Amino acid sequence: MATYKAPLKDMRFVLREVIDFKEVTALPPFGEVTPDLVDAILEEAAKLCENVLFPLNRSGDEEGCHYENGVVRTPKGFKEAYTQFIDGGWTNITTDPKFGGQGLPATLGFVVQEMITSANLSFGMYPGLSHGAYEALRAHGKPELQQRYLPKLGDGTWSGTMCLTEPHCGTDLGMLRTRAEPQADGSYAITGTKIFISAGEHDLTENIIHLCLARLPDAPGGTKGISLFIVPKFLPTDDGKPGAANGVRCGAIEHKMGIKASATCVMNFDGAKGWMVGEPNKGLNAMFVMMNAARLGVGMQGLGIAETAYQSAAAYAKDRLQGRSLTGPKNANGPADPIIVHPDVRRMLLIQKSFAEGARALAYWVGSLIDKAHHSDNAEAREAADDLLQLLTPIVKAYFTDMGSESANLAVQTYGGHGFIREHGVEQLVRDARITQLYEGANGIQALDLVGRKLMMKGGKPAQRLLGEINGFIAANKADPKMAEFVEPLEKAIGRVQESVMYLMQNAMKNPDEAGAAATDLLRLMALTAMAYMWGRIAKAAHAGLQAGTDNDFYETKLATGRFFARRVLPQTTALAHQIKAGSETLMALKAEAF
Amino acid sequence: MATYKAPLKDMRFVLREVIDFKEVTALPPFGEVTPDLVDAILEEAAKLCENVLFPLNRSGDEEGCHYENGVVRTPKGFKEAYTQFIDGGWTNITTDPKFGGQGLPATLGFVVQEMITSANLSFGMYPGLSHGAYEALRAHGKPELQQRYLPKLGDGTWSGTMCLTEPHCGTDLGMLRTRAEPQADGSYAITGTKIFISAGEHDLTENIIHLCLARLPDAPGGTKGISLFIVPKFLPTDDGKPGAANGVRCGAIEHKMGIKASATCVMNFDGAKGWMVGEPNKGLNAMFVMMNAARLGVGMQGLGIAETAYQSAAAYAKDRLQGRSLTGPKNANGPADPIIVHPDVRRMLLIQKSFAEGARALAYWVGSLIDKAHHSDNAEAREAADDLLQLLTPIVKAYFTDMGSESANLAVQTYGGHGFIREHGVEQLVRDARITQLYEGANGIQALDLVGRKLMMKGGKPAQRLLGEINGFIAANKADPKMAEFVEPLEKAIGRVQESVMYLMQNAMKNPDEAGAAATDLLRLMALTAMAYMWGRIAKAAHAGLQAGTDNDFYETKLATGRFFARRVLPQTTALAHQIKAGSETLMALKAEAF
């Protein structure tokens, strides 16, 4: 059976020893965030995720959501779990104290989010989408809308959605057709059909608040004519209760490959009453606030699933007796050796483990960049953090989710034929992980965002900052012989990034297809390099830990896992650099009809 | 919606222009196999697969198989399709004329098998398993057993199974516990539980013939004490009708990730009457005859699914309008360009296309090796073909199925969020393909078979033959400037294979874990090299075709696809060579408890 225990020791190690969480808690708003408080939060979150959410993961998948006549019923146990979830204040941990939130660091939010998605990705979608709606409203809503909706979205009694996609347009939102007619009272009447709306309808909360993209009657065509509206399922009364039903209704739910306990809805808006959020025709900007946060959130889902996949595979590999070690029996008194004796099984486990641990460090570092970008009292520090954050967002989204799927598939492979059987729970991880590579911008779109926008923004300053950060680490540790095995491969990898970016700069100006042709491979190359950097930082922390001498096994394991990454994963960068320099020619040679 | 048309033109191109199918039809038993006959067979197979089997693929997945009280019901339409299938003689095309078969070349059987699995993998499992049972019985059964069972297995009125796995043993068959007690009449009473039995029970045929591994009472432990038995569901009467029910019963069917229309059964043998096939305690040898054939069959499943995935993705990419080309609108009068204008979409399609076409050539070449190994009148030619066949079997099984899954996943990715929705049919390809990497020996086992057995067998002669074959092609084409773009990368790739094998020879003797550590990467390296060789042969055929000048678009497309493979897929070999030479150290460093 799939298994999950929150990796608290590893999480604390990253926070305390790798990413310098003290820099976060030193920021002005986080004066009360003591190590004891952090520990208490992590332990409570672990209990909830392990004991409440994880046990519902398998049953939720089997049962799925049920749709009847506009009403959606979530699987058995979800309502009770959600109540416990909001009673514990978990929807409100990083939200704004001005609206009743706890105002804890985003970094800590990432740690909790990892646990939630490890335990139950489908469940995590309900509060996850609310969080996106909350952020958009907080950044762009008028004060009266904020007062009316943010406290309820924050405490989880109401939930939120993001209504973007329509049947004929997903990536290309410029084509969207949903209309918003201004009404005499300052509101708008929204009419149109939205699809793929996660948590669009369900039975967990007393109200559902849709953030919906639509066009004003006089709006210009394309993406410059899109506005954002808030459309509640029930119109709030003056005392903040859900009142009359609004003209929005769930028409169907999708039958999907995975995340079956998450309701993916077709939403029909039929003159529904809504209020504008942000400026007319600037809806896409407002939506992007929420989209960027959501993209990092989806990246965390990749990490979350990868961790559960790894734990499940490792437990099975230690338990399943089959065959003998190539170097002689290791369990001579048993009928066979546990399959973990086999190098190829370890290869699979170490791909998972070296990803999860490196990605965790990278993720929490990104979390700390959010906190610094928002709360540093130094403008240059805020800008630097935000630059890195912008650059790393598509990398985290695409690489983490690709690896979440790979890790889930490796768990199935470790289980052999048993992995294909539903009751063992690992094939569900493959099906659930698959959506993360698709939603919030398919991973190819992330790669285009990286090469087409992020690498070039501000004259390349964010990219220079990342390279500068990594080169700084190399320079600082190059002389240390203990660090050579991590620093040297990192230096080669960053050389390949520089070479590839140079190739792109020389070619993509003349031919924009060169950027598209390089995008996915360059994203992967940069992701692997960022991971190698994090493994360098982990190794440094491990050597420091060994110096202290209290928990040598733990630190030696970190070093061994980092060595695996450097020697058996990072070499992919050689192939990627070749592929990038092969250019767009082989891709564009064929006529469309030749496919 | 997923889409499939049998790629007849491409199939004919491979048979006629790439692999020299004339060498097969020149073999003694195939005198009547004229090009017209081959054409007629391919066209009839295509009609059946496109019009009968493919339309049942989606509905079969949704409905699945139903189990009640020992009885298994296949999905609606399967019984009618199966009747049509056996009425058309499709189960008998390559079987022995001595028992009523049509005795056509195995190569042709591969072509038809590709179409069947492209159309409906689940359906293909029912006749597919029969074929394995047929082969084992034909190779090892006593004449009276052959007379009784082979004609019925051949014409498909009865079907077959392979009963190997038990709950506690899959890969490690040495642990199996099913018992066979000799009876006074020369038969055996078989008792035990087998799991994961494909087509173990169903409603398509009047009888089901199990080939079952079990232990005699005095058998030695381990794999040297396993015998093979034939155990019919209904005991045949003297006039060849299904008679009294035997003591074997389906206890349950598995709920699986995919191939839901294929019944995967728990089979309980309770003193069931069986007859020995082959020698006592030599059952595993007899089973391996069938297993090797089955492994190639599973490889073909990978190719079959990859083709459907490619066709579905290409059709969608040409149809879906979303966004604009980076180099300016290509469909200026439409609301957006079809997504095939994007280099990254083409990258995904070309990975699929270059795999399917190269793998098809490799597969049919392997098919021709079967025919030569069985029917050449020259002993050295038979041996040479068999050597290559042995070596290529694990490569075809593992690489084709890994790529079948990758191709299916790329189809989902091309569809974006729509790919995750069941009704569009591409997510089913991912779920169905996933089993092919697991059954008939998980792909890690294939890799161990390659490095631990096949590379070393006969003092390395089979490996020398493959390298010799490829080096011969390089030598013959090196001077041709038109071929340089294919020959040069092939030469580099084969150099990496030689380097890696050398590394292994130097290290695996001292430490057998080195073989396990290199196995998966070396299999992939050799597979990519074999594919580059096939692309070389395809390119040569394409240049010859261009010379003739009748169908230039077709041949130019082949060359362009081959260039993509050489420049954007084959570079993976650089990373693989590095990873192999990193050795086993990083894999074995951790204690089991550290996972």
Boltz contact constraints between the chains, C-beta under 6 A:
constraints:
  - contact:
      token1: [A, 170]
      token2: [B, 416]
      max_distance: 6.0
  - contact:
      token1: [A, 170]
      token2: [B, 417]
      max_distance: 6.0
  - contact:
      token1: [A, 171]
      token2: [B, 322]
      max_distance: 6.0
  - contact:
      token1: [A, 171]
      token2: [B, 323]
      max_distance: 6.0
  - contact:
      token1: [A, 172]
      token2: [B, 322]
      max_distance: 6.0
  - contact:
      token1: [A, 172]
      token2: [B, 323]
      max_distance: 6.0
  - contact:
      token1: [A, 172]
      token2: [B, 336]
      max_distance: 6.0
  - contact:
      token1: [A, 175]
      token2: [B, 335]
      max_distance: 6.0
  - contact:
      token1: [A, 196]
      token2: [B, 417]
      max_distance: 6.0
  - contact:
      token1: [A, 254]
      token2: [B, 421]
      max_distance: 6.0
  - contact:
      token1: [A, 255]
      token2: [B, 422]
      max_distance: 6.0
  - contact:
      token1: [A, 256]
      token2: [B, 420]
      max_distance: 6.0
  - contact:
      token1: [A, 256]
      token2: [B, 421]
      max_distance: 6.0
  - contact:
      token1: [A, 257]
      token2: [B, 420]
      max_distance: 6.0
  - contact:
      token1: [A, 257]
      token2: [B, 427]
      max_distance: 6.0
  - contact:
      token1: [A, 314]
      token2: [B, 595]
      max_distance: 6.0
  - contact:
      token1: [A, 318]
      token2: [B, 592]
      max_distance: 6.0
  - contact:
      token1: [A, 322]
      token2: [B, 171]
      max_distance: 6.0
  - contact:
      token1: [A, 322]
      token2: [B, 172]
      max_distance: 6.0
  - contact:
      token1: [A, 323]
      token2: [B, 171]
      max_distance: 6.0
  - contact:
      token1: [A, 323]
      token2: [B, 172]
      max_distance: 6.0
  - contact:
      token1: [A, 326]
      token2: [B, 512]
      max_distance: 6.0
  - contact:
      token1: [A, 326]
      token2: [B, 513]
      max_distance: 6.0
  - contact:
      token1: [A, 326]
      token2: [B, 516]
      max_distance: 6.0
  - contact:
      token1: [A, 327]
      token2: [B, 512]
      max_distance: 6.0
  - contact:
      token1: [A, 327]
      token2: [B, 513]
      max_distance: 6.0
  - contact:
      token1: [A, 335]
      token2: [B, 175]
      max_distance: 6.0
  - contact:
      token1: [A, 336]
      token2: [B, 172]
      max_distance: 6.0
  - contact:
      token1: [A, 340]
      token2: [B, 592]
      max_distance: 6.0
  - contact:
      token1: [A, 342]
      token2: [B, 516]
      max_distance: 6.0
  - contact:
      token1: [A, 343]
      token2: [B, 513]
      max_distance: 6.0
  - contact:
      token1: [A, 343]
      token2: [B, 516]
      max_distance: 6.0
  - contact:
      token1: [A, 343]
      token2: [B, 517]
      max_distance: 6.0
  - contact:
      token1: [A, 343]
      token2: [B, 584]
      max_distance: 6.0
  - contact:
      token1: [A, 343]
      token2: [B, 587]
      max_distance: 6.0
  - contact:
      token1: [A, 344]
      token2: [B, 444]
      max_distance: 6.0
  - contact:
      token1: [A, 344]
      token2: [B, 516]
      max_distance: 6.0
  - contact:
      token1: [A, 344]
      token2: [B, 519]
      max_distance: 6.0
  - contact:
      token1: [A, 344]
      token2: [B, 520]
      max_distance: 6.0
  - contact:
      token1: [A, 346]
      token2: [B, 587]
      max_distance: 6.0
  - contact:
      token1: [A, 347]
      token2: [B, 587]
      max_distance: 6.0
  - contact:
      token1: [A, 349]
      token2: [B, 595]
      max_distance: 6.0
  - contact:
      token1: [A, 416]
      token2: [B, 170]
      max_distance: 6.0
  - contact:
      token1: [A, 416]
      token2: [B, 438]
      max_distance: 6.0
  - contact:
      token1: [A, 416]
      token2: [B, 442]
      max_distance: 6.0
  - contact:
      token1: [A, 417]
      token2: [B, 170]
      max_distance: 6.0
  - contact:
      token1: [A, 417]
      token2: [B, 196]
      max_distance: 6.0
  - contact:
      token1: [A, 417]
      token2: [B, 438]
      max_distance: 6.0
  - contact:
      token1: [A, 420]
      token2: [B, 256]
      max_distance: 6.0
  - contact:
      token1: [A, 420]
      token2: [B, 257]
      max_distance: 6.0
  - contact:
      token1: [A, 420]
      token2: [B, 435]
      max_distance: 6.0
  - contact:
      token1: [A, 420]
      token2: [B, 438]
      max_distance: 6.0
  - contact:
      token1: [A, 421]
      token2: [B, 254]
      max_distance: 6.0
  - contact:
      token1: [A, 421]
      token2: [B, 256]
      max_distance: 6.0
  - contact:
      token1: [A, 422]
      token2: [B, 255]
      max_distance: 6.0
  - contact:
      token1: [A, 427]
      token2: [B, 257]
      max_distance: 6.0
  - contact:
      token1: [A, 435]
      token2: [B, 420]
      max_distance: 6.0
  - contact:
      token1: [A, 438]
      token2: [B, 416]
      max_distance: 6.0
  - contact:
      token1: [A, 438]
      token2: [B, 417]
      max_distance: 6.0
  - contact:
      token1: [A, 438]
      token2: [B, 420]
      max_distance: 6.0
  - contact:
      token1: [A, 439]
      token2: [B, 417]
      max_distance: 6.0
  - contact:
      token1: [A, 442]
      token2: [B, 416]
      max_distance: 6.0
  - contact:
      token1: [A, 444]
      token2: [B, 344]
      max_distance: 6.0
  - contact:
      token1: [A, 512]
      token2: [B, 326]
      max_distance: 6.0
  - contact:
      token1: [A, 512]
      token2: [B, 327]
      max_distance: 6.0
  - contact:
      token1: [A, 513]
      token2: [B, 326]
      max_distance: 6.0
  - contact:
      token1: [A, 513]
      token2: [B, 327]
      max_distance: 6.0
  - contact:
      token1: [A, 513]
      token2: [B, 343]
      max_distance: 6.0
  - contact:
      token1: [A, 516]
      token2: [B, 326]
      max_distance: 6.0
  - contact:
      token1: [A, 516]
      token2: [B, 342]
      max_distance: 6.0
  - contact:
      token1: [A, 516]
      token2: [B, 343]
      max_distance: 6.0
  - contact:
      token1: [A, 516]
      token2: [B, 344]
      max_distance: 6.0
  - contact:
      token1: [A, 517]
      token2: [B, 343]
      max_distance: 6.0
  - contact:
      token1: [A, 519]
      token2: [B, 344]
      max_distance: 6.0
  - contact:
      token1: [A, 520]
      token2: [B, 344]
      max_distance: 6.0
  - contact:
      token1: [A, 557]
      token2: [B, 594]
      max_distance: 6.0
  - contact:
      token1: [A, 560]
      token2: [B, 589]
      max_distance: 6.0
  - contact:
      token1: [A, 560]
      token2: [B, 590]
      max_distance: 6.0
  - contact:
      token1: [A, 563]
      token2: [B, 586]
      max_distance: 6.0
  - contact:
      token1: [A, 564]
      token2: [B, 586]
      max_distance: 6.0
  - contact:
      token1: [A, 567]
      token2: [B, 582]
      max_distance: 6.0
  - contact:
      token1: [A, 567]
      token2: [B, 586]
      max_distance: 6.0
  - contact:
      token1: [A, 568]
      token2: [B, 579]
      max_distance: 6.0
  - contact:
      token1: [A, 568]
      token2: [B, 582]
      max_distance: 6.0
  - contact:
      token1: [A, 568]
      token2: [B, 586]
      max_distance: 6.0
  - contact:
      token1: [A, 571]
      token2: [B, 575]
      max_distance: 6.0
  - contact:
      token1: [A, 571]
      token2: [B, 578]
      max_distance: 6.0
  - contact:
      token1: [A, 571]
      token2: [B, 579]
      max_distance: 6.0
  - contact:
      token1: [A, 572]
      token2: [B, 575]
      max_distance: 6.0
  - contact:
      token1: [A, 574]
      token2: [B, 574]
      max_distance: 6.0
  - contact:
      token1: [A, 574]
      token2: [B, 575]
      max_distance: 6.0
  - contact:
      token1: [A, 575]
      token2: [B, 571]
      max_distance: 6.0
  - contact:
      token1: [A, 575]
      token2: [B, 572]
      max_distance: 6.0
  - contact:
      token1: [A, 575]
      token2: [B, 574]
      max_distance: 6.0
  - contact:
      token1: [A, 575]
      token2: [B, 575]
      max_distance: 6.0
  - contact:
      token1: [A, 578]
      token2: [B, 571]
      max_distance: 6.0
  - contact:
      token1: [A, 579]
      token2: [B, 568]
      max_distance: 6.0
  - contact:
      token1: [A, 579]
      token2: [B, 571]
      max_distance: 6.0
  - contact:
      token1: [A, 582]
      token2: [B, 567]
      max_distance: 6.0
  - contact:
      token1: [A, 582]
      token2: [B, 568]
      max_distance: 6.0
  - contact:
      token1: [A, 584]
      token2: [B, 343]
      max_distance: 6.0
  - contact:
      token1: [A, 586]
      token2: [B, 563]
      max_distance: 6.0
  - contact:
      token1: [A, 586]
      token2: [B, 564]
      max_distance: 6.0
  - contact:
      token1: [A, 586]
      token2: [B, 567]
      max_distance: 6.0
  - contact:
      token1: [A, 586]
      token2: [B, 568]
      max_distance: 6.0
  - contact:
      token1: [A, 587]
      token2: [B, 343]
      max_distance: 6.0
  - contact:
      token1: [A, 587]
      token2: [B, 346]
      max_distance: 6.0
  - contact:
      token1: [A, 587]
      token2: [B, 347]
      max_distance: 6.0
  - contact:
      token1: [A, 589]
      token2: [B, 560]
      max_distance: 6.0
  - contact:
      token1: [A, 590]
      token2: [B, 560]
      max_distance: 6.0
  - contact:
      token1: [A, 592]
      token2: [B, 318]
      max_distance: 6.0
  - contact:
      token1: [A, 592]
      token2: [B, 340]
      max_distance: 6.0
  - contact:
      token1: [A, 594]
      token2: [B, 557]
      max_distance: 6.0
  - contact:
      token1: [A, 595]
      token2: [B, 314]
      max_distance: 6.0
  - contact:
      token1: [A, 595]
      token2: [B, 349]
      max_distance: 6.0
